[in-house]
Amino acid sequence: MDLTPPSTPPFPSSPTTSNNNNALSDIFSDSPPTSPTHVPTKSFSEASDFSRLRSKHVNEGYRDGITASKNRSLQPGVDEGWPLGVTFALRVGYMLGALEGVWGAYGKDAKVYLEERRLGKLVGEARKELSIEGIFGKDWWGEDGVWRYEVVGKEEEVLFQEVVDAHPLLRKWEGVVEEEEVEMAGVRVGGV
């Protein structure tokens, strides 16, 4: 019994190959293969691996870019906006607290029932208008974060307190609070 493998016929040579003895000339040559049955194919697993890796790298690159841009722009915005938000919150908190205090000062006496209802509606309206959405709404602020109402101050540098003092809703409700305090107590209660 002969155990030697059968000999394989030599690969056909490419017309552009000068060396006819090169067995890999049909794979690595610049010209198409000479064999009509030789069709280069990519396996399905190679194609799906390539797509998966490409998708993975695109997603990771996108996430890295978003993270880097947030770090560069988000923190400075928070650093600038936080003090302004706190200044607004203190003023709004005082006004709502004063109105609710006046409202709560009325007893359950039948004579003051109508006044209590009026104050309850007033407090509800104040809560709505002095909400975050009310204070920072499109009527008062541009998309760039700059106020749309007139603020009196130095042209070079406007202070947060001046921005808060000039806000039309806060000016309106400060007047209402003052009127209610005067009506209730006969004197103005001190404020912020």
MDTraj code that builds the backbone (N, CA, C; nanometers):
import mdtraj as md
import numpy as np

residues = "MET ASP LEU THR PRO PRO SER THR PRO PRO PHE PRO SER SER PRO THR THR SER ASN ASN ASN ASN ALA LEU SER ASP ILE PHE SER ASP SER PRO PRO THR SER PRO THR HIS VAL PRO THR LYS SER PHE SER GLU ALA SER ASP PHE SER ARG LEU ARG SER LYS HIS VAL ASN GLU GLY TYR ARG ASP GLY ILE THR ALA SER LYS ASN ARG SER LEU GLN PRO GLY VAL ASP GLU GLY TRP PRO LEU GLY VAL THR PHE ALA LEU ARG VAL GLY TYR MET LEU GLY ALA LEU GLU GLY VAL TRP GLY ALA TYR GLY LYS ASP ALA LYS VAL TYR LEU GLU GLU ARG ARG LEU GLY LYS LEU VAL GLY GLU ALA ARG LYS GLU LEU SER ILE GLU GLY ILE PHE GLY LYS ASP TRP TRP GLY GLU ASP GLY VAL TRP ARG TYR GLU VAL VAL GLY LYS GLU GLU GLU VAL LEU PHE GLN GLU VAL VAL ASP ALA HIS PRO LEU LEU ARG LYS TRP GLU GLY VAL VAL GLU GLU GLU GLU VAL GLU MET ALA GLY VAL ARG VAL GLY GLY VAL".split()
xyz = np.array([
    [0.0840, -0.1153, 0.0000],
    [0.0000, 0.0000, 0.0000],
    [0.0893, 0.1225, 0.0000],
    [0.0600, 0.2154, -0.0904],
    [0.1388, 0.3384, -0.1047],
    [0.0750, 0.4493, -0.0228],
    [0.1474, 0.5084, 0.0746],
    [0.0948, 0.6124, 0.1626],
    [0.1374, 0.7525, 0.1221],
    [0.1967, 0.7706, 0.0123],
    [0.2352, 0.9048, -0.0319],
    [0.1157, 0.9743, -0.0930],
    [0.0985, 1.1026, -0.0614],
    [-0.0181, 1.1739, -0.1156],
    [-0.0055, 1.1881, -0.2655],
    [-0.1191, 1.1928, -0.3313],
    [-0.1121, 1.2104, -0.4765],
    [-0.0571, 1.3480, -0.5072],
    [0.0096, 1.3566, -0.6150],
    [0.0670, 1.4861, -0.6520],
    [-0.0442, 1.5750, -0.7071],
    [-0.0353, 1.7053, -0.6742],
    [-0.1360, 1.7999, -0.7235],
    [-0.0821, 1.8676, -0.8463],
    [-0.1692, 1.9000, -0.9379],
    [-0.1200, 1.9675, -1.0572],
    [-0.0720, 2.1072, -1.0217],
    [0.0229, 2.1598, -1.0942],
    [0.0732, 2.2945, -1.0644],
    [-0.0363, 2.3989, -1.0892],
    [-0.0296, 2.5150, -1.0124],
    [-0.1245, 2.6256, -1.0310],
    [-0.1030, 2.6864, -1.1675],
    [-0.2094, 2.7259, -1.2312],
    [-0.1895, 2.7921, -1.3605],
    [-0.1183, 2.9248, -1.3389],
    [-0.0405, 2.9630, -1.4294],
    [0.0366, 3.0861, -1.4147],
    [-0.0438, 3.2051, -1.4662],
    [-0.0158, 3.3203, -1.4082],
    [-0.0820, 3.4448, -1.4483],
    [-0.0090, 3.5000, -1.5691],
    [-0.0806, 3.5617, -1.6616],
    [-0.0135, 3.6156, -1.7790],
    [0.0817, 3.7287, -1.7440],
    [0.0610, 3.7976, -1.6282],
    [0.1486, 3.9093, -1.5949],
    [0.2657, 3.8667, -1.5094],
    [0.2684, 3.7411, -1.4709],
    [0.3759, 3.6942, -1.3863],
    [0.4920, 3.6505, -1.4724],
    [0.6081, 3.7008, -1.4382],
    [0.7251, 3.6634, -1.5167],
    [0.7810, 3.5303, -1.4710],
    [0.7528, 3.4950, -1.3463],
    [0.8038, 3.3693, -1.2946],
    [0.6919, 3.2662, -1.2994],
    [0.6982, 3.1732, -1.3915],
    [0.5953, 3.0712, -1.4077],
    [0.5988, 2.9676, -1.2972],
    [0.7037, 2.9613, -1.2178],
    [0.7136, 2.8636, -1.1113],
    [0.6565, 2.9141, -0.9777],
    [0.6031, 3.0372, -0.9729],
    [0.5485, 3.0933, -0.8502],
    [0.4102, 3.0328, -0.8267],
    [0.3957, 2.9501, -0.7211],
    [0.2709, 2.8800, -0.6945],
    [0.1617, 2.9737, -0.6434],
    [0.1951, 3.0912, -0.5898],
    [0.0958, 3.1828, -0.5354],
    [0.0671, 3.2999, -0.6295],
    [0.1102, 3.2907, -0.7522],
    [0.0948, 3.4033, -0.8446],
    [-0.0517, 3.4342, -0.8738],
    [-0.1396, 3.3355, -0.8696],
    [-0.2805, 3.3645, -0.8992],
    [-0.3496, 3.4303, -0.7783],
    [-0.2946, 3.4195, -0.6588],
    [-0.3549, 3.4806, -0.5402],
    [-0.3068, 3.6233, -0.5221],
    [-0.1788, 3.6462, -0.5419],
    [-0.1212, 3.7763, -0.5130],
    [-0.0885, 3.8591, -0.6367],
    [-0.1282, 3.8178, -0.7501],
    [-0.0965, 3.8944, -0.8711],
    [-0.1929, 4.0109, -0.8851],
    [-0.1574, 4.1070, -0.9696],
    [-0.2410, 4.2245, -0.9940],
    [-0.3551, 4.1951, -1.0897],
    [-0.3464, 4.0858, -1.1598],
    [-0.4495, 4.0555, -1.2589],
    [-0.5505, 3.9578, -1.1996],
    [-0.6679, 3.9501, -1.2606],
    [-0.7680, 3.8556, -1.2118],
    [-0.7194, 3.7124, -1.2305],
    [-0.7731, 3.6201, -1.1531],
    [-0.7286, 3.4807, -1.1671],
    [-0.7628, 3.4260, -1.3056],
    [-0.6788, 3.3315, -1.3508],
    [-0.6995, 3.2739, -1.4833],
    [-0.7991, 3.1599, -1.4797],
    [-0.8243, 3.1065, -1.3629],
    [-0.9171, 2.9951, -1.3532],
    [-1.0595, 3.0485, -1.3472],
    [-1.1475, 2.9995, -1.4357],
    [-1.2856, 3.0483, -1.4337],
    [-1.3621, 3.0009, -1.3097],
    [-1.3132, 2.9019, -1.2418],
    [-1.3847, 2.8523, -1.1236],
    [-1.3382, 2.9212, -0.9957],
    [-1.2326, 3.0012, -1.0003],
    [-1.1803, 3.0678, -0.8815],
    [-1.2541, 3.1997, -0.8607],
    [-1.3365, 3.2059, -0.7561],
    [-1.4091, 3.3279, -0.7231],
    [-1.3724, 3.3646, -0.5798],
    [-1.3082, 3.4816, -0.5589],
    [-1.2717, 3.5186, -0.4229],
    [-1.3980, 3.5495, -0.3424],
    [-1.4064, 3.4938, -0.2240],
    [-1.5228, 3.5179, -0.1375],
    [-1.4751, 3.5503, 0.0029],
    [-1.5601, 3.6205, 0.0735],
    [-1.5343, 3.6531, 0.2123],
    [-1.6322, 3.5703, 0.2933],
    [-1.5851, 3.5096, 0.3969],
    [-1.6759, 3.4279, 0.4757],
    [-1.7737, 3.5174, 0.5512],
    [-1.8896, 3.4634, 0.5859],
    [-1.9933, 3.5382, 0.6554],
    [-1.9435, 3.5853, 0.7924],
    [-1.8678, 3.5016, 0.8617],
    [-1.8199, 3.5389, 0.9948],
    [-1.7205, 3.6549, 0.9866],
    [-1.6369, 3.6599, 0.8815],
    [-1.5441, 3.7722, 0.8649],
    [-1.6205, 3.9012, 0.8414],
    [-1.7256, 3.8981, 0.7611],
    [-1.8040, 4.0185, 0.7321],
    [-1.8773, 4.0663, 0.8570],
    [-1.9374, 3.9759, 0.9330],
    [-2.0104, 4.0179, 1.0521],
    [-1.9147, 4.0663, 1.1606],
    [-1.7958, 4.0051, 1.1714],
    [-1.6968, 4.0530, 1.2682],
    [-1.6537, 4.1950, 1.2345],
    [-1.6321, 4.2216, 1.1081],
    [-1.5916, 4.3546, 1.0651],
    [-1.7017, 4.4565, 1.0978],
    [-1.8245, 4.4242, 1.0676],
    [-1.9369, 4.5147, 1.0967],
    [-1.9511, 4.5376, 1.2464],
    [-1.9378, 4.4321, 1.3228],
    [-1.9502, 4.4442, 1.4684],
    [-1.8395, 4.5319, 1.5249],
    [-1.7157, 4.5107, 1.4807],
    [-1.6040, 4.5904, 1.5300],
    [-1.6188, 4.7371, 1.4885],
    [-1.6605, 4.7585, 1.3652],
    [-1.6802, 4.8951, 1.3169],
    [-1.7868, 4.9657, 1.4004],
    [-1.8974, 4.8981, 1.4239],
    [-2.0058, 4.9552, 1.5036],
    [-1.9591, 4.9857, 1.6451],
    [-1.8837, 4.8945, 1.7020],
    [-1.8330, 4.9126, 1.8384],
    [-1.7433, 5.0359, 1.8460],
    [-1.6530, 5.0513, 1.7499],
    [-1.5603, 5.1646, 1.7514],
    [-1.6322, 5.2968, 1.7253],
    [-1.7301, 5.2963, 1.6383],
    [-1.8080, 5.4180, 1.6130],
    [-1.8818, 5.4595, 1.7398],
    [-1.9472, 5.3652, 1.8059],
    [-2.0206, 5.3955, 1.9290],
    [-1.9275, 5.4457, 2.0398],
    [-1.8134, 5.3801, 2.0561],
    [-1.7196, 5.4231, 2.1599],
    [-1.6636, 5.5610, 2.1288],
    [-1.6354, 5.5885, 2.0034],
    [-1.5863, 5.7211, 1.9642],
    [-1.6900, 5.8294, 1.9881],
    [-1.8148, 5.7977, 1.9580],
    [-1.9236, 5.8931, 1.9804],
    [-1.9367, 5.9235, 2.1296],
    [-1.9364, 5.8179, 2.2124],
    [-1.9473, 5.8375, 2.3575],
    [-1.8296, 5.9170, 2.4123],
    [-1.7095, 5.8878, 2.3647],
    [-1.5918, 5.9615, 2.4114],
    [-1.6018, 6.1087, 2.3737],
    [-1.6502, 6.1370, 2.2540],
    [-1.6660, 6.2761, 2.2107],
    [-1.7693, 6.3504, 2.2928],
    [-1.8826, 6.2867, 2.3203],
    [-1.9874, 6.3490, 2.4025],
    [-1.9339, 6.3765, 2.5426],
    [-1.8651, 6.2809, 2.6012],
    [-1.8111, 6.2976, 2.7360],
    [-1.7113, 6.4122, 2.7405],
    [-1.6232, 6.4183, 2.6429],
    [-1.5227, 6.5251, 2.6406],
    [-1.5879, 6.6618, 2.6245],
    [-1.6897, 6.6725, 2.5397],
    [-1.7540, 6.8023, 2.5187],
    [-1.8347, 6.8439, 2.6407],
    [-1.8973, 6.7483, 2.7092],
    [-1.9708, 6.7821, 2.8319],
    [-1.8755, 6.8356, 2.9376],
    [-1.7619, 6.7725, 2.9511],
    [-1.6662, 6.8167, 3.0524],
    [-1.6166, 6.9583, 3.0229],
    [-1.6016, 6.9928, 2.8958],
    [-1.5526, 7.1256, 2.8601],
    [-1.6598, 7.2331, 2.8718],
    [-1.7870, 7.1985, 2.8491],
    [-1.8893, 7.3027, 2.8457],
    [-1.9882, 7.2979, 2.9609],
    [-2.0180, 7.1822, 3.0149],
    [-2.1195, 7.1711, 3.1188],
    [-2.0746, 7.2340, 3.2498],
    [-1.9559, 7.2027, 3.2962],
    [-1.9105, 7.2546, 3.4253],
    [-1.9022, 7.4067, 3.4267],
    [-1.8472, 7.4720, 3.3247],
    [-1.8479, 7.6190, 3.3273],
    [-1.9893, 7.6765, 3.3307],
    [-2.0834, 7.6110, 3.2651],
    [-2.2222, 7.6576, 3.2694],
    [-2.2812, 7.6452, 3.4084],
    [-2.2525, 7.5343, 3.4756],
    [-2.2999, 7.5162, 3.6130],
    [-2.2333, 7.6180, 3.7041],
    [-2.1036, 7.6382, 3.6868],
    [-2.0310, 7.7337, 3.7708],
    [-2.0883, 7.8749, 3.7569],
    [-2.1307, 7.9114, 3.6382],
    [-2.1868, 8.0450, 3.6175],
    [-2.3338, 8.0512, 3.6577],
    [-2.4107, 7.9481, 3.6276],
    [-2.5537, 7.9513, 3.6521],
    [-2.5945, 7.9276, 3.7963],
    [-2.5145, 7.8554, 3.8728],
    [-2.5510, 7.8207, 4.0101],
    [-2.5745, 7.9457, 4.0961],
    [-2.4822, 8.0408, 4.1001],
    [-2.5053, 8.1587, 4.1844],
    [-2.6304, 8.2381, 4.1427],
    [-2.6580, 8.2453, 4.0136],
    [-2.7770, 8.3156, 3.9670],
    [-2.9026, 8.2418, 4.0130],
    [-2.9029, 8.1102, 4.0006],
    [-3.0171, 8.0304, 4.0447],
    [-3.0414, 8.0423, 4.1946],
    [-2.9354, 8.0444, 4.2727],
    [-2.9488, 8.0578, 4.4176],
    [-3.0059, 8.1954, 4.4524],
    [-2.9604, 8.2984, 4.3839],
    [-3.0106, 8.4337, 4.4090],
    [-3.1599, 8.4414, 4.3790],
    [-3.2021, 8.3808, 4.2675],
    [-3.3456, 8.3753, 4.2351],
    [-3.4214, 8.2947, 4.3414],
    [-3.3678, 8.1807, 4.3801],
    [-3.4366, 8.0928, 4.4756],
    [-3.4596, 8.1612, 4.6097],
    [-3.3622, 8.2355, 4.6575],
    [-3.3787, 8.3068, 4.7846],
    [-3.4913, 8.4094, 4.7762],
    [-3.4941, 8.4833, 4.6666],
    [-3.5965, 8.5871, 4.6517],
    [-3.7344, 8.5249, 4.6367],
    [-3.7467, 8.4247, 4.5523],
    [-3.8763, 8.3590, 4.5305],
    [-3.9229, 8.2915, 4.6589],
    [-3.8320, 8.2270, 4.7304],
    [-3.8670, 8.1617, 4.8564],
    [-3.9218, 8.2602, 4.9581],
    [-3.8599, 8.3768, 4.9660],
    [-3.9094, 8.4795, 5.0578],
    [-4.0516, 8.5215, 5.0192],
    [-4.0735, 8.5496, 4.8909],
    [-4.2054, 8.5979, 4.8476],
    [-4.3143, 8.4949, 4.8707],
    [-4.2885, 8.3703, 4.8341],
    [-4.3891, 8.2661, 4.8553],
    [-4.4138, 8.2437, 5.0049],
    [-4.3080, 8.2454, 5.0833],
    [-4.3223, 8.2292, 5.2274],
    [-4.4031, 8.3419, 5.2901],
    [-4.3799, 8.4640, 5.2461],
    [-4.4538, 8.5787, 5.2995],
    [-4.6017, 8.5690, 5.2633],
    [-4.6304, 8.5351, 5.1371],
    [-4.7712, 8.5215, 5.0953],
    [-4.8409, 8.4091, 5.1717],
    [-4.7752, 8.2967, 5.1846],
    [-4.8356, 8.1845, 5.2565],
    [-4.8515, 8.2162, 5.4053],
    [-4.7592, 8.2959, 5.4598],
    [-4.7715, 8.3375, 5.5994],
    [-4.8925, 8.4263, 5.6208],
    [-4.9138, 8.5214, 5.5287],
    [-5.0308, 8.6090, 5.5380],
    [-5.1578, 8.5260, 5.5234],
    [-5.1568, 8.4346, 5.4289],
    [-5.2738, 8.3483, 5.4048],
    [-5.3030, 8.2637, 5.5287],
    [-5.1991, 8.2063, 5.5867],
    [-5.2158, 8.1215, 5.7040],
    [-5.2536, 8.1986, 5.8297],
    [-5.2265, 8.3276, 5.8315],
    [-5.2575, 8.4092, 5.9493],
    [-5.4077, 8.4284, 5.9671],
    [-5.4837, 8.4146, 5.8609],
    [-5.6291, 8.4279, 5.8721],
    [-5.6836, 8.3038, 5.9421],
    [-5.7735, 8.3234, 6.0349],
    [-5.8341, 8.2117, 6.1065],
    [-5.9474, 8.1520, 6.0245],
    [-6.0182, 8.0640, 6.0824],
    [-6.1294, 7.9969, 6.0142],
    [-6.2626, 8.0679, 6.0427],
    [-6.2553, 8.1890, 6.0917],
    [-6.3744, 8.2692, 6.1206],
    [-6.4535, 8.2907, 5.9919],
    [-6.5841, 8.2865, 6.0000],
    [-6.6707, 8.3035, 5.8831],
    [-6.6523, 8.4398, 5.8184],
    [-6.6165, 8.5428, 5.8995],
    [-6.6000, 8.6781, 5.8452],
    [-6.4825, 8.6852, 5.7484],
    [-6.3814, 8.6046, 5.7695],
    [-6.2616, 8.6126, 5.6863],
    [-6.2576, 8.5042, 5.5782],
    [-6.3653, 8.4283, 5.5653],
    [-6.3680, 8.3187, 5.4675],
    [-6.3378, 8.3686, 5.3264],
    [-6.4037, 8.4779, 5.2867],
    [-6.3814, 8.5304, 5.1510],
    [-6.2381, 8.5798, 5.1339],
    [-6.1824, 8.6423, 5.2335],
    [-6.0440, 8.6897, 5.2262],
    [-5.9478, 8.5712, 5.2166],
    [-5.9770, 8.4674, 5.2913],
    [-5.8919, 8.3478, 5.2884],
    [-5.8944, 8.2828, 5.1500],
    [-6.0121, 8.2757, 5.0891],
    [-6.0224, 8.2189, 4.9535],
    [-5.9452, 8.3043, 4.8545],
    [-5.9571, 8.4361, 4.8653],
    [-5.8839, 8.5261, 4.7752],
    [-5.7337, 8.5050, 4.7902],
    [-5.6863, 8.4962, 4.9124],
    [-5.5434, 8.4751, 4.9362],
    [-5.4987, 8.3372, 4.8879],
    [-5.5819, 8.2362, 4.9038],
    [-5.5486, 8.1020, 4.8545],
    [-5.5298, 8.1014, 4.7040],
    [-5.6181, 8.1702, 4.6331],
    [-5.6028, 8.1809, 4.4873],
    [-5.4769, 8.2584, 4.4517],
    [-5.4488, 8.3643, 4.5291],
    [-5.3303, 8.4452, 4.5038],
    [-5.2026, 8.3626, 4.5236],
    [-5.1991, 8.2822, 4.6280],
    [-5.0824, 8.1955, 4.6542],
    [-5.0664, 8.0936, 4.5409],
    [-5.1771, 8.0360, 4.4952],
    [-5.1702, 7.9409, 4.3834],
    [-5.1157, 8.0047, 4.2566],
    [-5.1611, 8.1270, 4.2295],
    [-5.1110, 8.1995, 4.1118],
    [-4.9617, 8.2314, 4.1268],
    [-4.9209, 8.2716, 4.2466],
    [-4.7791, 8.3022, 4.2711],
    [-4.6931, 8.1781, 4.2527],
    [-4.7392, 8.0653, 4.3063],
    [-4.6628, 7.9398, 4.2903],
    [-4.6426, 7.9055, 4.1436],
    [-4.7452, 7.9279, 4.0639],
    [-4.7355, 7.8964, 3.9211],
    [-4.6394, 7.9918, 3.8499],
    [-4.6588, 8.1222, 3.8710],
    [-4.5753, 8.2200, 3.8002],
    [-4.4313, 8.2203, 3.8490],
    [-4.4095, 8.1926, 3.9760],
    [-4.2745, 8.1957, 4.0321],
    [-4.2074, 8.0580, 4.0308],
    [-4.2614, 7.9657, 3.9527],
    [-4.1983, 7.8344, 3.9373],
    [-4.0730, 7.8492, 3.8504],
    [-3.9954, 7.7445, 3.8443],
    [-3.8751, 7.7465, 3.7597],
    [-3.9134, 7.7754, 3.6155],
    [-4.0221, 7.7107, 3.5691],
    [-4.0661, 7.7307, 3.4309],
    [-4.1108, 7.8747, 3.4086],
    [-4.1732, 7.9347, 3.5104],
    [-4.2179, 8.0728, 3.4981],
    [-4.1027, 8.1713, 3.4974],
    [-4.0114, 8.1563, 3.5913],
    [-3.8979, 8.2487, 3.6044],
    [-3.8022, 8.2378, 3.4860],
    [-3.7746, 8.1148, 3.4424],
    [-3.6752, 8.0944, 3.3366],
    [-3.7389, 8.0595, 3.2025],
    [-3.8631, 8.1009, 3.1815],
    [-3.9345, 8.0718, 3.0576],
    [-3.8814, 8.1518, 2.9395],
    [-3.9281, 8.1147, 2.8215],
    [-3.8836, 8.1783, 2.6966],
    [-3.9230, 8.3255, 2.6880],
    [-4.0242, 8.3651, 2.7658],
    [-4.0614, 8.5067, 2.7665],
    [-3.9512, 8.5933, 2.8260],
    [-3.8709, 8.5357, 2.9149],
    [-3.7721, 8.6140, 2.9886],
    [-3.6279, 8.5817, 2.9531],
    [-3.6041, 8.4662, 2.8897],
    [-3.4657, 8.4223, 2.8627],
    [-3.4521, 8.3725, 2.7198],
    [-3.3405, 8.4053, 2.6560],
    [-3.3098, 8.3545, 2.5231],
    [-3.2502, 8.2154, 2.5320],
    [-3.2409, 8.1478, 2.4192],
    [-3.1824, 8.0127, 2.4168],
    [-3.0344, 8.0141, 2.4536],
    [-2.9708, 8.1302, 2.4407],
    [-2.8299, 8.1419, 2.4763],
    [-2.8082, 8.1653, 2.6256],
    [-2.9192, 8.1714, 2.7035],
    [-2.9090, 8.1887, 2.8473],
    [-2.9006, 8.3331, 2.8922],
    [-2.9227, 8.4265, 2.8013],
    [-2.9174, 8.5678, 2.8355],
    [-3.0597, 8.6196, 2.8528],
    [-3.0812, 8.7029, 2.9557],
    [-3.2128, 8.7568, 2.9858],
    [-3.2595, 8.8487, 2.8738],
    [-3.3920, 8.8542, 2.8573],
    [-3.4534, 8.9365, 2.7523],
    [-3.5156, 9.0634, 2.8084],
    [-3.5090, 9.0843, 2.9350],
    [-3.5677, 9.2023, 2.9965],
    [-3.4566, 9.3014, 3.0302],
    [-3.4958, 9.4254, 3.0520],
    [-3.3970, 9.5305, 3.0776],
    [-3.3401, 9.5179, 3.2185],
    [-3.2087, 9.5221, 3.2261],
    [-3.1378, 9.5158, 3.3540],
    [-3.0519, 9.6405, 3.3637],
    [-3.0692, 9.7146, 3.4720],
    [-2.9899, 9.8347, 3.4931],
    [-2.8667, 9.7961, 3.5723],
    [-2.7515, 9.8306, 3.5188],
    [-2.6257, 9.7982, 3.5850],
    [-2.5109, 9.8454, 3.4987],
    [-2.3920, 9.8148, 3.5412],
    [-2.2736, 9.8506, 3.4631],
    [-2.2758, 9.7733, 3.3319],
    [-2.2380, 9.8388, 3.2249],
    [-2.2400, 9.7718, 3.0945],
    [-2.1374, 9.6597, 3.0864],
    [-2.0231, 9.6781, 3.1514],
    [-1.9163, 9.5781, 3.1426],
    [-1.9504, 9.4527, 3.2219],
    [-2.0123, 9.4728, 3.3397],
    [-2.0378, 9.3573, 3.4249],
    [-2.1667, 9.3785, 3.5030],
    [-2.2680, 9.3012, 3.4725],
    [-2.3951, 9.3071, 3.5438],
    [-2.3902, 9.2035, 3.6546],
    [-2.4292, 9.2429, 3.7739],
    [-2.4287, 9.1513, 3.8881],
    [-2.5551, 9.0667, 3.8882],
    [-2.5453, 8.9466, 3.9451],
    [-2.6615, 8.8572, 3.9524],
    [-2.7763, 8.9236, 4.0278],
    [-2.7446, 8.9953, 4.1322],
    [-2.8488, 9.0619, 4.2104],
    [-2.9264, 9.1608, 4.1230],
    [-2.8590, 9.2281, 4.0317],
    [-2.9250, 9.3228, 3.9409],
    [-3.0157, 9.2495, 3.8421],
    [-2.9737, 9.1321, 3.7973],
    [-3.0557, 9.0513, 3.7063],
    [-3.1827, 9.0062, 3.7779],
    [-3.1686, 8.9629, 3.9028],
    [-3.2837, 8.9182, 3.9806],
    [-3.3758, 9.0360, 4.0114],
    [-3.3182, 9.1482, 4.0543],
    [-3.3984, 9.2665, 4.0881],
    [-3.4818, 9.3154, 3.9703],
    [-3.4329, 9.2987, 3.8492],
    [-3.5013, 9.3512, 3.7317],
    [-3.6024, 9.2549, 3.6707],
    [-3.6069, 9.1300, 3.7158],
    [-3.6968, 9.0319, 3.6537],
    [-3.8416, 9.0781, 3.6698],
    [-3.9164, 9.0901, 3.5599],
    [-4.0541, 9.1419, 3.5655],
    [-4.1475, 9.0642, 3.6584],
    [-4.1377, 8.9314, 3.6623],
    [-4.2257, 8.8555, 3.7513],
    [-4.1932, 8.8806, 3.8985],
    [-4.0670, 8.8888, 3.9302],
    [-4.0298, 8.9145, 4.0687],
    [-4.0716, 9.0548, 4.1110],
    [-4.0570, 9.1513, 4.0224],
    [-4.1004, 9.2876, 4.0542],
    [-4.2515, 9.2912, 4.0776],
    [-4.3270, 9.2200, 3.9938],
    [-4.4724, 9.2148, 4.0097],
    [-4.5096, 9.1564, 4.1453],
    [-4.4520, 9.0408, 4.1791],
    [-4.4905, 8.9707, 4.3011],
    [-4.4358, 9.0376, 4.4266],
    [-4.3257, 9.1091, 4.4177],
    [-4.2800, 9.1861, 4.5331],
    [-4.3813, 9.2949, 4.5682],
    [-4.4393, 9.3563, 4.4665],
    [-4.5435, 9.4561, 4.4897],
    [-4.6670, 9.3946, 4.5545],
    [-4.7067, 9.2771, 4.5070],
    [-4.8237, 9.2084, 4.5632],
    [-4.7967, 9.1703, 4.7080],
    [-4.6797, 9.1150, 4.7361],
    [-4.6450, 9.0740, 4.8726],
    [-4.6473, 9.1955, 4.9650],
    [-4.5887, 9.3038, 4.9205],
    [-4.5855, 9.4248, 5.0041],
    [-4.7274, 9.4735, 5.0348],
    [-4.8151, 9.4760, 4.9352],
    [-4.9543, 9.5177, 4.9570],
    [-5.0245, 9.4272, 5.0579],
    [-5.0048, 9.2971, 5.0456],
    [-5.0703, 9.2028, 5.1367],
    [-5.0166, 9.2166, 5.2784],
    [-4.8857, 9.2364, 5.2909],
    [-4.8276, 9.2541, 5.4241],
    [-4.8809, 9.3807, 5.4902],
    [-4.8888, 9.4883, 5.4146],
    [-4.9384, 9.6146, 5.4681],
    [-5.0847, 9.6000, 5.5076],
    [-5.1646, 9.5363, 5.4232],
    [-5.3066, 9.5185, 5.4523],
    [-5.3266, 9.4317, 5.5754],
    [-5.2499, 9.3281, 5.5888],
    [-5.2667, 9.2348, 5.6994],
    [-5.2205, 9.2953, 5.8311],
    [-5.1017, 9.3534, 5.8312],
    [-5.0422, 9.3979, 5.9566],
    [-5.0506, 9.5488, 5.9781],
    [-5.0800, 9.6209, 5.8749],
    [-5.0820, 9.7658, 5.8855],
    [-4.9436, 9.8263, 5.8733],
    [-4.8390, 9.7427, 5.8657],
    [-4.7017, 9.7897, 5.8452],
    [-4.6312, 9.6922, 5.7515],
    [-4.5265, 9.7390, 5.6905],
    [-4.4518, 9.6508, 5.6006],
    [-4.3585, 9.5617, 5.6811],
    [-4.3644, 9.4307, 5.6529],
    [-4.2755, 9.3348, 5.7165],
    [-4.1443, 9.3367, 5.6407],
    [-4.0294, 9.3364, 5.7092],
    [-3.8990, 9.3400, 5.6450],
    [-3.8762, 9.2207, 5.5556],
    [-3.7976, 9.2367, 5.4518],
    [-3.7710, 9.1272, 5.3581],
    [-3.6286, 9.1276, 5.3114],
    [-3.6022, 9.0383, 5.2182],
    [-3.4701, 9.0207, 5.1625],
    [-3.4415, 9.1327, 5.0665],
])
top = md.Topology()
chain = top.add_chain()
for i, resn in enumerate(residues, 1):
    res = top.add_residue(resn, chain, resSeq=i)
    for name in ("N", "CA", "C"):
        top.add_atom(name, md.element.get_by_symbol(name[0]), res)
traj = md.Trajectory(xyz[None], top)
